[in-house]
Amino acid sequence: MQDPIGHNWQVRTRREFFQRAGSGLAGLALGSMFSGEAAAAKTDPLEARTPHVKPRAKSVIWLFMEGGPSHLDLFDPKPALNKMHGQPMPASFGRPITAMGTAGNTLMGTKRTFKQHGQSGLWVSDWYPHIARHVDDLAVIRSCQADGLNHVGSVCQMNTGSILAGRPSMGAWVTYGLGSANRNLPTFVVLLDDREVVGGPKNWSSGFLPATFQGTQFRTGDTPILHLKNPRGVSNQQQASKLGYLKELNERWGADKAEDSELDARIRSFELAYKMQAAGPEAVDLASESEATRKLYGMDDPDLESFGRNCLQARRLVERGVRFVELYCGSGSGWDAHNNIEANHSKWCRVSDRPVAGLLTDLKARGLLEDTLVVWGGEFGRTPFNEKGDGRDHNPWGFTIWMAGGGVKPGQAIGTTDEIGLRAVDSPYHVHDIHASILYALGLDHEKTTYMHNGRAERPTIVAGKLMKELFA
């Protein structure tokens, strides 16, 4: 069956089972070795493809603040909320159904100090002093909306467009739509901190797309990719010679077996494995970075070192052609401030402030920001009414993300929430709209990026999604 983007895929075969069984680097190998009709047609599922429109960005770095950072305490000041602190929420705002049933609690203002920064005059709280210096590079979208009330469904939706598991993630759609820009490295990479993401690998899954397109999770620490080094006593020349001889034997065997697509795919998978073995160590070797660069990312501070390392790793990956890098800060719902938001957000803002600012500084200095779309945000925001006296509940009705680089018109705020920050009221943008705009930055039309599944032309934004036109210059 051929889908509208031009691929031929068999979706109900034994080979599909093997495609979907793999994960990470193993999934890349299996996806190459068992690629259904694509292998039969001698096609390459990761071959670079022509975008629908002229791309503004080559890569995406998604900074995922898992748990739900509070827009009310970071980027969306509400003086009226502070004046109404301790009062019941007026009936005119309605009473939403909340995750923890807190809609009847009293309103809670912020303890943070907001100031305008840069020539644009965008508002940022004192929790993010380093990011505040970059406001003239940011487009702050204050009117985001989502559908989920809990973390599992909401993290899933921000990644896949659905609160239910099973759909492809954004990185998988990008890989499917554009192919690889560097055949020596994975096209879609996921970087975690020290805990597991809520919902786990389904957040970077290929869903019903072939497994070749799923994300590759890198490990934390000094060895992000396992098994990159040759076995003890085996030189690079010996490794290349062994693989070359294996290729020769396979080609001899297959000389009169042109119909044996699995053999051709297996040959290419060994070649890819060797390329990654050769290029991977250099790509993840942060020791080659200067002390000044490491300090820029906060790696001189033990509390910031882990996320700073991932931010620096993200820069190195996009520099080498990786199309989609997703970094999690606060894996396991770290930003989930149901109580004592001051302590919770103080911690995670400190962990993320210098590394994110360092990433923006570094990308800009290297001329990479104009080609890299940076996205910051969580799965939802926080409520204007309190939980447990000093925390905030989940708020999917109006929250903030920001974007920078990648053709985004900088130094602007898009949309508004109501005067207490509960709901988006001006230019509301759903998760589907966010996804449509990210794809557009990379040159993909979300309505034309389709894949035939169960007789239906599926697309990243399901049956919705519109471009945030004011986002782009």
WOPEHU-V629827 format. One record per residue. N is the residue number from 1. RES is the residue in three letters. OMEGA is omega as a letter, one per 30 degrees, with the letter a starting at -180 (NA if undefined). NEAR is the number of other C-alpha atoms within 8 Angstrom. D_CENTER is the distance of its C-alpha to the mean C-alpha in Angstrom with 2 decimals. Layout:
[[N & RES & OMEGA & NEAR & D_CENTER] [N & RES & OMEGA & NEAR & D_CENTER]]
This chain:
[[1 & MET & a & 6 & 29.83] [2 & GLN & l & 8 & 28.28] [3 & ASP & a & 11 & 25.30] [4 & PRO & l & 11 & 25.21] [5 & ILE & l & 9 & 22.81] [6 & GLY & l & 6 & 25.50] [7 & HIS & l & 8 & 24.69] [8 & ASN & a & 9 & 27.25] [9 & TRP & l & 10 & 26.02] [10 & GLN & a & 9 & 28.21] [11 & VAL & l & 7 & 26.39] [12 & ARG & a & 5 & 29.19] [13 & THR & l & 8 & 30.41] [14 & ARG & a & 6 & 30.72] [15 & ARG & l & 9 & 28.39] [16 & GLU & l & 14 & 25.55] [17 & PHE & a & 8 & 26.11] [18 & PHE & l & 11 & 25.56] [19 & GLN & a & 15 & 22.44] [20 & ARG & a & 11 & 20.87] [21 & ALA & a & 8 & 22.40] [22 & GLY & l & 12 & 20.44] [23 & SER & l & 11 & 17.25] [24 & GLY & a & 10 & 15.57] [25 & LEU & l & 7 & 18.04] [26 & ALA & l & 8 & 20.73] [27 & GLY & l & 15 & 18.89] [28 & LEU & a & 13 & 18.77] [29 & ALA & l & 11 & 22.49] [30 & LEU & l & 12 & 23.43] [31 & GLY & l & 15 & 21.57] [32 & SER & a & 13 & 23.60] [33 & MET & a & 12 & 26.79] [34 & PHE & a & 13 & 26.82] [35 & SER & l & 14 & 25.42] [36 & GLY & a & 12 & 27.96] [37 & GLU & l & 9 & 29.57] [38 & ALA & l & 13 & 27.22] [39 & ALA & a & 14 & 29.00] [40 & ALA & a & 11 & 32.32] [41 & ALA & a & 7 & 31.89] [42 & LYS & l & 9 & 30.91] [43 & THR & a & 7 & 27.69] [44 & ASP & a & 7 & 24.58] [45 & PRO & a & 9 & 21.36] [46 & LEU & l & 9 & 19.33] [47 & GLU & l & 8 & 21.74] [48 & ALA & a & 8 & 20.37] [49 & ARG & a & 7 & 21.00] [50 & THR & l & 5 & 22.10] [51 & PRO & a & 11 & 19.80] [52 & HIS & l & 8 & 21.43] [53 & VAL & l & 8 & 21.70] [54 & LYS & a & 6 & 21.70] [55 & PRO & l & 11 & 18.18] [56 & ARG & a & 11 & 17.55] [57 & ALA & l & 15 & 14.62] [58 & LYS & a & 12 & 14.30] [59 & SER & l & 14 & 10.78] [60 & VAL & l & 13 & 7.44] [61 & ILE & a & 13 & 6.31] [62 & TRP & l & 11 & 3.83] [63 & LEU & a & 12 & 6.46] [64 & PHE & l & 12 & 6.51] [65 & MET & a & 15 & 10.32] [66 & GLU & l & 18 & 11.21] [67 & GLY & l & 16 & 14.66] [68 & GLY & l & 15 & 15.02] [69 & PRO & a & 14 & 16.06] [70 & SER & l & 10 & 19.28] [71 & HIS & a & 12 & 19.33] [72 & LEU & a & 12 & 23.09] [73 & ASP & a & 11 & 23.18] [74 & LEU & a & 12 & 20.70] [75 & PHE & a & 12 & 20.52] [76 & ASP & a & 12 & 22.79] [77 & PRO & a & 9 & 26.34] [78 & LYS & l & 11 & 28.84] [79 & PRO & a & 7 & 32.44] [80 & ALA & l & 8 & 33.86] [81 & LEU & l & 14 & 31.94] [82 & ASN & l & 10 & 33.45] [83 & LYS & a & 7 & 36.86] [84 & MET & a & 10 & 36.50] [85 & HIS & l & 10 & 35.41] [86 & GLY & a & 7 & 37.18] [87 & GLN & l & 7 & 38.27] [88 & PRO & l & 8 & 37.53] [89 & MET & l & 10 & 35.04] [90 & PRO & a & 6 & 37.17] [91 & ALA & a & 6 & 37.60] [92 & SER & l & 4 & 36.60] [93 & PHE & a & 6 & 32.91] [94 & GLY & a & 6 & 33.19] [95 & ARG & a & 7 & 32.24] [96 & PRO & l & 5 & 28.86] [97 & ILE & a & 6 & 28.31] [98 & THR & a & 11 & 26.16] [99 & ALA & a & 9 & 24.61] [100 & MET & l & 5 & 27.38] [101 & GLY & a & 7 & 30.10] [102 & THR & a & 11 & 30.29] [103 & ALA & l & 9 & 30.86] [104 & GLY & l & 9 & 34.49] [105 & ASN & a & 10 & 33.89] [106 & THR & l & 11 & 34.83] [107 & LEU & a & 14 & 32.70] [108 & MET & l & 12 & 31.27] [109 & GLY & a & 11 & 30.89] [110 & THR & l & 7 & 28.85] [111 & LYS & a & 5 & 30.41] [112 & ARG & l & 8 & 28.25] [113 & THR & l & 6 & 29.66] [114 & PHE & l & 9 & 27.98] [115 & LYS & l & 8 & 28.89] [116 & GLN & a & 8 & 28.29] [117 & HIS & l & 12 & 26.98] [118 & GLY & l & 11 & 27.21] [119 & GLN & a & 6 & 29.01] [120 & SER & a & 9 & 26.77] [121 & GLY & l & 9 & 27.83] [122 & LEU & a & 12 & 24.52] [123 & TRP & l & 11 & 24.83] [124 & VAL & a & 14 & 23.07] [125 & SER & a & 13 & 24.46] [126 & ASP & l & 10 & 25.93] [127 & TRP & a & 10 & 23.12] [128 & TYR & a & 12 & 21.06] [129 & PRO & a & 10 & 23.82] [130 & HIS & l & 9 & 21.93] [131 & ILE & l & 11 & 19.10] [132 & ALA & l & 10 & 22.07] [133 & ARG & a & 9 & 23.44] [134 & HIS & a & 11 & 20.65] [135 & VAL & a & 15 & 21.04] [136 & ASP & l & 12 & 22.60] [137 & ASP & a & 9 & 19.37] [138 & LEU & l & 14 & 17.40] [139 & ALA & a & 16 & 17.35] [140 & VAL & a & 13 & 17.32] [141 & ILE & a & 12 & 16.89] [142 & ARG & a & 17 & 19.11] [143 & SER & a & 18 & 19.65] [144 & CYS & l & 16 & 16.57] [145 & GLN & l & 14 & 17.49] [146 & ALA & a & 13 & 16.33] [147 & ASP & a & 9 & 18.58] [148 & GLY & l & 10 & 18.19] [149 & LEU & a & 11 & 20.32] [150 & ASN & a & 8 & 19.12] [151 & HIS & a & 11 & 16.02] [152 & VAL & a & 9 & 15.83] [153 & GLY & a & 13 & 15.95] [154 & SER & l & 15 & 13.89] [155 & VAL & l & 15 & 10.80] [156 & CYS & a & 16 & 11.42] [157 & GLN & l & 16 & 11.93] [158 & MET & l & 11 & 8.91] [159 & ASN & a & 10 & 7.03] [160 & THR & a & 13 & 10.21] [161 & GLY & a & 15 & 12.49] [162 & SER & l & 10 & 15.05] [163 & ILE & l & 13 & 16.16] [164 & LEU & a & 8 & 17.77] [165 & ALA & l & 8 & 16.40] [166 & GLY & l & 8 & 17.01] [167 & ARG & l & 12 & 14.99] [168 & PRO & l & 15 & 12.56] [169 & SER & a & 15 & 8.79] [170 & MET & l & 11 & 7.32] [171 & GLY & l & 13 & 6.83] [172 & ALA & l & 16 & 10.33] [173 & TRP & l & 13 & 11.71] [174 & VAL & l & 12 & 10.91] [175 & THR & l & 14 & 12.58] [176 & TYR & a & 10 & 15.32] [177 & GLY & a & 11 & 15.98] [178 & LEU & a & 12 & 16.13] [179 & GLY & a & 13 & 16.86] [180 & SER & l & 13 & 16.69] [181 & ALA & l & 9 & 17.56] [182 & ASN & a & 10 & 18.61] [183 & ARG & l & 8 & 20.34] [184 & ASN & a & 10 & 20.70] [185 & LEU & l & 10 & 17.09] [186 & PRO & a & 11 & 14.35] [187 & THR & a & 14 & 12.38] [188 & PHE & a & 15 & 9.04] [189 & VAL & l & 13 & 8.72] [190 & VAL & l & 12 & 7.50] [191 & LEU & a & 13 & 9.31] [192 & LEU & l & 16 & 10.98] [193 & ASP & a & 12 & 13.81] [194 & ASP & l & 6 & 17.17] [195 & ARG & a & 8 & 16.61] [196 & GLU & l & 9 & 15.15] [197 & VAL & l & 12 & 12.36] [198 & VAL & a & 10 & 14.25] [199 & GLY & l & 9 & 14.54] [200 & GLY & a & 7 & 13.64] [201 & PRO & l & 7 & 12.62] [202 & LYS & a & 10 & 12.87] [203 & ASN & l & 11 & 9.28] [204 & TRP & a & 14 & 8.43] [205 & SER & l & 14 & 11.92] [206 & SER & l & 16 & 13.53] [207 & GLY & l & 11 & 15.66] [208 & PHE & l & 8 & 18.74] [209 & LEU & l & 9 & 17.61] [210 & PRO & a & 13 & 19.18] [211 & ALA & l & 16 & 17.71] [212 & THR & a & 13 & 17.48] [213 & PHE & a & 14 & 14.16] [214 & GLN & a & 17 & 12.34] [215 & GLY & l & 15 & 9.89] [216 & THR & a & 11 & 11.99] [217 & GLN & l & 9 & 11.84] [218 & PHE & l & 10 & 13.51] [219 & ARG & l & 9 & 16.02] [220 & THR & l & 11 & 16.65] [221 & GLY & a & 6 & 19.78] [222 & ASP & a & 5 & 21.75] [223 & THR & a & 8 & 21.18] [224 & PRO & a & 9 & 17.48] [225 & ILE & a & 8 & 18.77] [226 & LEU & l & 5 & 21.95] [227 & HIS & l & 6 & 25.03] [228 & LEU & a & 10 & 24.44] [229 & LYS & l & 6 & 27.93] [230 & ASN & l & 11 & 31.03] [231 & PRO & a & 5 & 33.40] [232 & ARG & l & 4 & 35.96] [233 & GLY & l & 5 & 38.65] [234 & VAL & a & 8 & 36.82] [235 & SER & l & 7 & 36.27] [236 & ASN & a & 7 & 33.78] [237 & GLN & l & 6 & 36.80] [238 & GLN & l & 8 & 37.86] [239 & GLN & l & 10 & 34.41] [240 & ALA & a & 9 & 34.31] [241 & SER & l & 8 & 37.90] [242 & LYS & a & 8 & 37.29] [243 & LEU & l & 11 & 34.41] [244 & GLY & l & 8 & 36.53] [245 & TYR & l & 8 & 39.45] [246 & LEU & l & 8 & 37.41] [247 & LYS & l & 9 & 36.21] [248 & GLU & l & 8 & 39.85] [249 & LEU & l & 8 & 41.06] [250 & ASN & a & 10 & 38.48] [251 & GLU & l & 8 & 39.38] [252 & ARG & a & 7 & 43.07] [253 & TRP & a & 8 & 42.59] [254 & GLY & a & 10 & 40.64] [255 & ALA & l & 7 & 42.98] [256 & ASP & a & 5 & 44.84] [257 & LYS & a & 7 & 41.98] [258 & ALA & a & 7 & 39.93] [259 & GLU & a & 5 & 38.86] [260 & ASP & a & 9 & 37.17] [261 & SER & a & 11 & 33.55] [262 & GLU & l & 10 & 32.28] [263 & LEU & l & 10 & 34.13] [264 & ASP & l & 10 & 32.59] [265 & ALA & a & 14 & 29.07] [266 & ARG & l & 10 & 30.00] [267 & ILE & a & 10 & 31.32] [268 & ARG & l & 10 & 28.10] [269 & SER & l & 11 & 26.08] [270 & PHE & l & 9 & 28.39] [271 & GLU & l & 9 & 27.97] [272 & LEU & l & 10 & 24.17] [273 & ALA & l & 9 & 24.59] [274 & TYR & l & 10 & 27.01] [275 & LYS & l & 12 & 24.88] [276 & MET & l & 11 & 22.05] [277 & GLN & a & 12 & 24.82] [278 & ALA & a & 9 & 26.08] [279 & ALA & a & 10 & 22.98] [280 & GLY & a & 13 & 20.65] [281 & PRO & l & 10 & 22.81] [282 & GLU & a & 6 & 22.95] [283 & ALA & a & 9 & 19.23] [284 & VAL & a & 10 & 18.64] [285 & ASP & a & 8 & 21.96] [286 & LEU & l & 7 & 21.37] [287 & ALA & l & 5 & 25.13] [288 & SER & l & 5 & 25.68] [289 & GLU & a & 7 & 24.12] [290 & SER & l & 7 & 26.74] [291 & GLU & l & 6 & 27.49] [292 & ALA & l & 6 & 26.91] [293 & THR & l & 8 & 23.33] [294 & ARG & l & 14 & 22.66] [295 & LYS & l & 9 & 24.31] [296 & LEU & a & 10 & 22.30] [297 & TYR & l & 17 & 19.16] [298 & GLY & a & 13 & 21.29] [299 & MET & l & 13 & 21.93] [300 & ASP & a & 8 & 25.58] [301 & ASP & a & 7 & 24.97] [302 & PRO & a & 7 & 24.62] [303 & ASP & a & 6 & 22.64] [304 & LEU & a & 15 & 19.96] [305 & GLU & a & 12 & 20.18] [306 & SER & a & 12 & 17.46] [307 & PHE & l & 12 & 14.55] [308 & GLY & l & 16 & 16.36] [309 & ARG & a & 11 & 16.50] [310 & ASN & l & 11 & 12.77] [311 & CYS & l & 13 & 12.40] [312 & LEU & l & 12 & 15.32] [313 & GLN & l & 10 & 14.05] [314 & ALA & l & 11 & 10.97] [315 & ARG & a & 10 & 13.70] [316 & ARG & a & 10 & 15.85] [317 & LEU & l & 11 & 13.51] [318 & VAL & l & 14 & 12.84] [319 & GLU & a & 8 & 16.54] [320 & ARG & l & 8 & 17.37] [321 & GLY & l & 11 & 15.69] [322 & VAL & a & 17 & 12.43] [323 & ARG & a & 14 & 10.62] [324 & PHE & l & 14 & 6.89] [325 & VAL & l & 17 & 5.88] [326 & GLU & a & 11 & 3.47] [327 & LEU & l & 14 & 6.40] [328 & TYR & l & 13 & 8.17] [329 & CYS & a & 14 & 11.32] [330 & GLY & l & 13 & 13.92] [331 & SER & a & 16 & 13.01] [332 & GLY & l & 10 & 15.65] [333 & SER & l & 12 & 15.67] [334 & GLY & a & 12 & 16.90] [335 & TRP & a & 13 & 16.86] [336 & ASP & a & 10 & 18.94] [337 & ALA & l & 13 & 22.09] [338 & HIS & l & 11 & 24.68] [339 & ASN & l & 10 & 27.32] [340 & ASN & a & 9 & 27.91] [341 & ILE & l & 12 & 25.00] [342 & GLU & a & 7 & 26.63] [343 & ALA & a & 7 & 26.27] [344 & ASN & a & 12 & 22.81] [345 & HIS & l & 12 & 21.17] [346 & SER & l & 10 & 23.42] [347 & LYS & a & 8 & 21.98] [348 & TRP & l & 12 & 18.25] [349 & CYS & l & 10 & 18.82] [350 & ARG & l & 11 & 20.83] [351 & VAL & a & 11 & 18.31] [352 & SER & a & 12 & 15.58] [353 & ASP & a & 12 & 17.95] [354 & ARG & l & 15 & 19.36] [355 & PRO & a & 15 & 16.40] [356 & VAL & l & 12 & 14.28] [357 & ALA & l & 12 & 17.55] [358 & GLY & l & 11 & 18.31] [359 & LEU & l & 12 & 15.17] [360 & LEU & l & 10 & 16.14] [361 & THR & a & 8 & 19.70] [362 & ASP & l & 8 & 19.17] [363 & LEU & a & 11 & 17.14] [364 & LYS & a & 10 & 19.83] [365 & ALA & a & 7 & 22.66] [366 & ARG & a & 7 & 21.68] [367 & GLY & a & 8 & 21.32] [368 & LEU & a & 10 & 17.65] [369 & LEU & a & 13 & 16.35] [370 & GLU & l & 12 & 17.99] [371 & ASP & a & 13 & 16.12] [372 & THR & l & 14 & 12.63] [373 & LEU & l & 19 & 10.66] [374 & VAL & l & 12 & 9.34] [375 & VAL & l & 13 & 7.80] [376 & TRP & l & 11 & 9.13] [377 & GLY & l & 12 & 9.87] [378 & GLY & a & 13 & 10.42] [379 & GLU & l & 15 & 11.45] [380 & PHE & l & 16 & 14.81] [381 & GLY & a & 15 & 17.41] [382 & ARG & a & 15 & 20.82] [383 & THR & l & 12 & 24.28] [384 & PRO & l & 13 & 27.14] [385 & PHE & a & 14 & 29.52] [386 & ASN & l & 15 & 29.77] [387 & GLU & l & 12 & 29.23] [388 & LYS & l & 7 & 31.67] [389 & GLY & a & 6 & 32.99] [390 & ASP & l & 11 & 30.39] [391 & GLY & l & 12 & 26.96] [392 & ARG & l & 14 & 24.96] [393 & ASP & l & 15 & 23.89] [394 & HIS & l & 13 & 20.73] [395 & ASN & l & 13 & 20.53] [396 & PRO & a & 15 & 18.58] [397 & TRP & l & 11 & 21.23] [398 & GLY & a & 16 & 20.38] [399 & PHE & a & 19 & 17.71] [400 & THR & l & 15 & 15.96] [401 & ILE & l & 12 & 12.72] [402 & TRP & l & 11 & 13.12] [403 & MET & l & 13 & 12.15] [404 & ALA & l & 13 & 13.96] [405 & GLY & l & 15 & 15.11] [406 & GLY & l & 14 & 14.62] [407 & GLY & l & 12 & 17.75] [408 & VAL & l & 12 & 17.02] [409 & LYS & a & 11 & 20.37] [410 & PRO & l & 11 & 20.31] [411 & GLY & a & 14 & 22.38] [412 & GLN & l & 11 & 22.27] [413 & ALA & a & 9 & 21.69] [414 & ILE & l & 12 & 20.99] [415 & GLY & l & 12 & 22.46] [416 & THR & l & 11 & 24.14] [417 & THR & l & 15 & 24.60] [418 & ASP & a & 9 & 28.16] [419 & GLU & l & 9 & 30.32] [420 & ILE & l & 9 & 29.18] [421 & GLY & a & 15 & 25.44] [422 & LEU & a & 12 & 25.47] [423 & ARG & l & 10 & 24.59] [424 & ALA & a & 18 & 23.20] [425 & VAL & a & 10 & 26.38] [426 & ASP & a & 8 & 25.96] [427 & SER & l & 9 & 23.50] [428 & PRO & l & 11 & 21.44] [429 & TYR & a & 11 & 18.06] [430 & HIS & l & 10 & 16.57] [431 & VAL & l & 13 & 13.04] [432 & HIS & l & 12 & 14.34] [433 & ASP & l & 14 & 15.27] [434 & ILE & a & 12 & 11.94] [435 & HIS & l & 13 & 10.61] [436 & ALA & a & 15 & 13.92] [437 & SER & l & 11 & 13.64] [438 & ILE & l & 9 & 10.37] [439 & LEU & l & 12 & 12.13] [440 & TYR & l & 13 & 15.29] [441 & ALA & l & 13 & 14.19] [442 & LEU & l & 12 & 13.69] [443 & GLY & a & 13 & 17.03] [444 & LEU & l & 14 & 16.40] [445 & ASP & a & 11 & 18.39] [446 & HIS & l & 13 & 16.75] [447 & GLU & l & 7 & 20.33] [448 & LYS & l & 10 & 21.19] [449 & THR & a & 13 & 18.23] [450 & THR & l & 13 & 20.03] [451 & TYR & a & 12 & 20.90] [452 & MET & l & 12 & 24.16] [453 & HIS & a & 9 & 23.91] [454 & ASN & l & 4 & 26.99] [455 & GLY & a & 5 & 28.70] [456 & ARG & l & 7 & 26.08] [457 & ALA & a & 10 & 23.91] [458 & GLU & l & 9 & 20.50] [459 & ARG & a & 12 & 17.77] [460 & PRO & a & 14 & 14.13] [461 & THR & l & 13 & 15.57] [462 & ILE & l & 8 & 18.42] [463 & VAL & a & 5 & 21.44] [464 & ALA & l & 7 & 20.13] [465 & GLY & l & 14 & 17.97] [466 & LYS & a & 8 & 19.34] [467 & LEU & l & 9 & 18.40] [468 & MET & a & 10 & 18.42] [469 & LYS & a & 5 & 21.15] [470 & GLU & l & 7 & 21.89] [471 & LEU & a & 9 & 18.44] [472 & PHE & a & 8 & 19.52] [473 & ALA & NA & 6 & 22.54]]
